[in-house]
Amino acid sequence: MKHSRADSLTFHALQKAVEQDKLRIYLDYGKINRPGSPIYNPWECLLPILLPVLLGLILIVSVGVLFGLLFIVAMIMVYSAYFKKKLYRIVIERTKKYLVSGLDNCEQLWNFGGIVLVNAENKKIGCVSPEGDWKEFVVLNFSDLMIDKKEETDHAERKTKA
């Protein structure tokens, strides 16, 4: 897909804002982590529940019904208290990496939905995908990051030589 220079500069500013932690990314976990999403991993959703249930069934058969059911309930509580939060952080990191890995990836993920971009300095300013325009949000909030300092000095040097 062909992108304009303005799109490239806007995406560059998005990358820098994420890198400098000026832009926070929040997720609608249920919307972004589902089949069809570019960042979806079915094993992350399936294994944390499947393993305790299978182990519990083995314990039900080998040890007893009560022990197996208690094991299943305990492991689901552990999953809810610990693993779910850890998986959520993994999904956030994977989403960030995918979002800043390329302009096409960014567009694809944005159009899928489930992402909220928030200005870290003013958390009341945000943009929700896919309804919002992430390019306009980045230009309005991070236009200073659209041009590299190196590009500014090169441009100034060319003007002085001319």
C-alpha atoms as a printed R data frame, in Angstrom:
    type eleno elety resid chain resno       x       y      z
1   ATOM     1    CA   MET     A     1   0.000   0.000  0.000
2   ATOM     2    CA   LYS     A     2   1.388   3.406 -0.989
3   ATOM     3    CA   HIS     A     3   1.549   6.042  1.732
4   ATOM     4    CA   SER     A     4   2.139   9.759  1.474
5   ATOM     5    CA   ARG     A     5   5.055  11.584  3.063
6   ATOM     6    CA   ALA     A     6   2.641  13.116  5.593
7   ATOM     7    CA   ASP     A     7   1.473   9.630  6.630
8   ATOM     8    CA   SER     A     8   5.087   8.515  7.056
9   ATOM     9    CA   LEU     A     9   5.932  11.569  9.172
10  ATOM    10    CA   THR     A    10   2.832  11.047 11.294
11  ATOM    11    CA   PHE     A    11   3.702   7.387 11.816
12  ATOM    12    CA   HIS     A    12   7.270   8.393 12.718
13  ATOM    13    CA   ALA     A    13   5.859  10.760 15.369
14  ATOM    14    CA   LEU     A    14   3.665   7.927 16.688
15  ATOM    15    CA   GLN     A    15   6.708   5.671 16.991
16  ATOM    16    CA   LYS     A    16   8.684   8.346 18.829
17  ATOM    17    CA   ALA     A    17   5.787   9.166 21.160
18  ATOM    18    CA   VAL     A    18   5.424   5.490 22.133
19  ATOM    19    CA   GLU     A    19   9.198   5.140 22.509
20  ATOM    20    CA   GLN     A    20   9.415   8.246 24.730
21  ATOM    21    CA   ASP     A    21   6.340   7.137 26.731
22  ATOM    22    CA   LYS     A    22   4.440  10.287 25.757
23  ATOM    23    CA   LEU     A    23   1.694   8.165 24.216
24  ATOM    24    CA   ARG     A    24  -0.047   5.423 26.152
25  ATOM    25    CA   ILE     A    25  -1.847   2.554 24.498
26  ATOM    26    CA   TYR     A    26  -4.861   1.016 26.210
27  ATOM    27    CA   LEU     A    27  -6.765  -1.984 24.936
28  ATOM    28    CA   ASP     A    28 -10.263  -3.308 24.923
29  ATOM    29    CA   TYR     A    29  -8.935  -6.773 25.708
30  ATOM    30    CA   GLY     A    30 -12.066  -8.608 24.597
31  ATOM    31    CA   LYS     A    31 -12.132  -6.809 21.259
32  ATOM    32    CA   ILE     A    32  -8.431  -6.887 20.364
33  ATOM    33    CA   ASN     A    33  -7.634 -10.415 21.566
34  ATOM    34    CA   ARG     A    34 -10.035 -12.441 19.447
35  ATOM    35    CA   PRO     A    35  -9.845 -14.452 16.222
36  ATOM    36    CA   GLY     A    36  -9.161 -12.254 13.221
37  ATOM    37    CA   SER     A    37  -6.975  -9.826 15.161
38  ATOM    38    CA   PRO     A    38  -3.386  -9.557 13.914
39  ATOM    39    CA   ILE     A    39  -2.092  -9.962 17.485
40  ATOM    40    CA   TYR     A    40  -4.368 -12.831 18.544
41  ATOM    41    CA   ASN     A    41  -2.691 -15.993 19.837
42  ATOM    42    CA   PRO     A    42  -5.236 -18.765 20.469
43  ATOM    43    CA   TRP     A    43  -2.859 -20.712 22.725
44  ATOM    44    CA   GLU     A    44  -2.730 -17.838 25.215
45  ATOM    45    CA   CYS     A    45  -6.493 -18.044 25.574
46  ATOM    46    CA   LEU     A    46  -6.805 -21.827 25.503
47  ATOM    47    CA   LEU     A    47  -3.880 -23.256 27.501
48  ATOM    48    CA   PRO     A    48  -4.373 -21.438 30.840
49  ATOM    49    CA   ILE     A    49  -7.837 -22.974 31.178
50  ATOM    50    CA   LEU     A    50  -7.322 -26.236 29.286
51  ATOM    51    CA   LEU     A    51  -4.305 -27.442 31.302
52  ATOM    52    CA   PRO     A    52  -5.931 -27.162 34.773
53  ATOM    53    CA   VAL     A    53  -9.103 -28.828 33.490
54  ATOM    54    CA   LEU     A    54  -7.193 -31.720 31.895
55  ATOM    55    CA   LEU     A    55  -5.004 -32.170 34.982
56  ATOM    56    CA   GLY     A    56  -8.114 -31.988 37.160
57  ATOM    57    CA   LEU     A    57  -9.808 -34.692 35.086
58  ATOM    58    CA   ILE     A    58  -6.733 -36.899 35.446
59  ATOM    59    CA   LEU     A    59  -6.799 -36.295 39.222
60  ATOM    60    CA   ILE     A    60 -10.535 -37.069 39.332
61  ATOM    61    CA   VAL     A    61  -9.897 -40.438 37.700
62  ATOM    62    CA   SER     A    62  -6.699 -41.315 39.585
63  ATOM    63    CA   VAL     A    63  -7.199 -39.799 43.081
64  ATOM    64    CA   GLY     A    64 -10.838 -38.906 43.540
65  ATOM    65    CA   VAL     A    65 -13.618 -36.579 42.450
66  ATOM    66    CA   LEU     A    66 -13.334 -34.151 45.366
67  ATOM    67    CA   PHE     A    67  -9.566 -33.683 45.016
68  ATOM    68    CA   GLY     A    68  -9.788 -33.219 41.240
69  ATOM    69    CA   LEU     A    69 -12.575 -30.628 41.466
70  ATOM    70    CA   LEU     A    70 -10.753 -28.723 44.232
71  ATOM    71    CA   PHE     A    71  -7.641 -28.676 42.040
72  ATOM    72    CA   ILE     A    72  -9.607 -27.289 39.078
73  ATOM    73    CA   VAL     A    73 -11.245 -24.564 41.202
74  ATOM    74    CA   ALA     A    74  -7.911 -23.610 42.820
75  ATOM    75    CA   MET     A    75  -6.113 -23.398 39.469
76  ATOM    76    CA   ILE     A    76  -8.874 -21.273 37.925
77  ATOM    77    CA   MET     A    77  -8.551 -18.882 40.890
78  ATOM    78    CA   VAL     A    78  -4.769 -18.763 40.396
79  ATOM    79    CA   TYR     A    79  -5.343 -18.081 36.693
80  ATOM    80    CA   SER     A    80  -7.775 -15.250 37.484
81  ATOM    81    CA   ALA     A    81  -5.499 -13.675 40.098
82  ATOM    82    CA   TYR     A    82  -2.103 -14.030 38.446
83  ATOM    83    CA   PHE     A    83  -1.916 -15.397 34.903
84  ATOM    84    CA   LYS     A    84  -4.696 -13.265 33.456
85  ATOM    85    CA   LYS     A    85  -2.864 -10.051 34.430
86  ATOM    86    CA   LYS     A    86   0.412 -11.401 33.070
87  ATOM    87    CA   LEU     A    87  -1.237 -12.366 29.773
88  ATOM    88    CA   TYR     A    88  -2.819  -8.917 29.556
89  ATOM    89    CA   ARG     A    89   0.639  -7.286 29.850
90  ATOM    90    CA   ILE     A    90   1.976  -9.640 27.163
91  ATOM    91    CA   VAL     A    91  -0.886  -8.684 24.826
92  ATOM    92    CA   ILE     A    92  -0.232  -4.963 25.466
93  ATOM    93    CA   GLU     A    93   3.466  -5.342 24.649
94  ATOM    94    CA   ARG     A    94   2.740  -7.398 21.520
95  ATOM    95    CA   THR     A    95   0.194  -4.798 20.414
96  ATOM    96    CA   LYS     A    96   2.688  -1.945 20.937
97  ATOM    97    CA   LYS     A    97   5.361  -3.768 18.959
98  ATOM    98    CA   TYR     A    98   2.961  -4.579 16.135
99  ATOM    99    CA   LEU     A    99   1.550  -1.039 16.094
100 ATOM   100    CA   VAL     A   100   4.976   0.617 15.726
101 ATOM   101    CA   SER     A   101   6.519  -2.052 13.472
102 ATOM   102    CA   GLY     A   102   5.175  -0.538 10.264
103 ATOM   103    CA   LEU     A   103   2.607   1.851  8.884
104 ATOM   104    CA   ASP     A   104   0.629  -0.925  7.193
105 ATOM   105    CA   ASN     A   105   0.540  -2.911 10.451
106 ATOM   106    CA   CYS     A   106  -0.588   0.201 12.304
107 ATOM   107    CA   GLU     A   107  -3.415   0.817  9.821
108 ATOM   108    CA   GLN     A   108  -4.500  -2.840  9.936
109 ATOM   109    CA   LEU     A   109  -4.587  -2.948 13.733
110 ATOM   110    CA   TRP     A   110  -6.324   0.422 13.955
111 ATOM   111    CA   ASN     A   111  -9.042  -0.646 11.520
112 ATOM   112    CA   PHE     A   112  -9.592  -3.851 13.509
113 ATOM   113    CA   GLY     A   113 -10.440  -1.799 16.608
114 ATOM   114    CA   GLY     A   114  -9.971  -2.224 20.324
115 ATOM   115    CA   ILE     A   115  -7.166   0.334 20.769
116 ATOM   116    CA   VAL     A   116  -7.228   3.620 22.648
117 ATOM   117    CA   LEU     A   117  -4.376   6.099 22.245
118 ATOM   118    CA   VAL     A   118  -3.994   8.482 25.175
119 ATOM   119    CA   ASN     A   119  -1.719  11.471 25.658
120 ATOM   120    CA   ALA     A   120   0.393  10.626 28.745
121 ATOM   121    CA   GLU     A   121   0.580  14.277 29.804
122 ATOM   122    CA   ASN     A   122  -3.178  14.821 29.666
123 ATOM   123    CA   LYS     A   123  -5.089  11.574 30.074
124 ATOM   124    CA   LYS     A   124  -8.348  13.267 29.095
125 ATOM   125    CA   ILE     A   125  -7.098  13.510 25.504
126 ATOM   126    CA   GLY     A   126  -7.501  10.234 23.632
127 ATOM   127    CA   CYS     A   127  -8.483   8.567 20.395
128 ATOM   128    CA   VAL     A   128 -10.469   5.329 20.080
129 ATOM   129    CA   SER     A   129 -10.117   2.924 17.172
130 ATOM   130    CA   PRO     A   130 -11.543   2.445 14.610
131 ATOM   131    CA   GLU     A   131 -13.882   5.481 14.876
132 ATOM   132    CA   GLY     A   132 -11.185   8.036 15.703
133 ATOM   133    CA   ASP     A   133  -8.498   9.353 13.370
134 ATOM   134    CA   TRP     A   134  -5.136   8.350 14.841
135 ATOM   135    CA   LYS     A   135  -3.243  10.514 12.341
136 ATOM   136    CA   GLU     A   136  -5.091  13.658 13.386
137 ATOM   137    CA   PHE     A   137  -4.593  12.740 17.062
138 ATOM   138    CA   VAL     A   138  -0.835  12.326 16.579
139 ATOM   139    CA   VAL     A   139  -0.529  15.563 14.577
140 ATOM   140    CA   LEU     A   140  -2.482  17.551 17.182
141 ATOM   141    CA   ASN     A   141  -0.614  16.144 20.186
142 ATOM   142    CA   PHE     A   142   2.858  15.188 18.954
143 ATOM   143    CA   SER     A   143   3.610  17.396 15.947
144 ATOM   144    CA   ASP     A   144   6.958  18.319 17.539
145 ATOM   145    CA   LEU     A   145   8.053  14.683 17.079
146 ATOM   146    CA   MET     A   146   7.290  14.631 13.348
147 ATOM   147    CA   ILE     A   147  10.656  16.107 12.397
148 ATOM   148    CA   ASP     A   148  13.991  14.799 13.616
149 ATOM   149    CA   LYS     A   149  16.419  17.246 15.178
150 ATOM   150    CA   LYS     A   150  18.979  15.953 12.678
151 ATOM   151    CA   GLU     A   151  16.670  16.843  9.767
152 ATOM   152    CA   GLU     A   152  16.173  20.344 11.218
153 ATOM   153    CA   THR     A   153  19.939  20.959 11.461
154 ATOM   154    CA   ASP     A   154  20.510  19.586  7.941
155 ATOM   155    CA   HIS     A   155  17.759  21.873  6.628
156 ATOM   156    CA   ALA     A   156  19.239  24.872  8.469
157 ATOM   157    CA   GLU     A   157  22.720  24.089  7.096
158 ATOM   158    CA   ARG     A   158  21.343  23.922  3.539
159 ATOM   159    CA   LYS     A   159  19.649  27.316  3.987
160 ATOM   160    CA   THR     A   160  22.843  28.948  5.220
161 ATOM   161    CA   LYS     A   161  24.850  27.546  2.289
162 ATOM   162    CA   ALA     A   162  22.309  28.767 -0.242
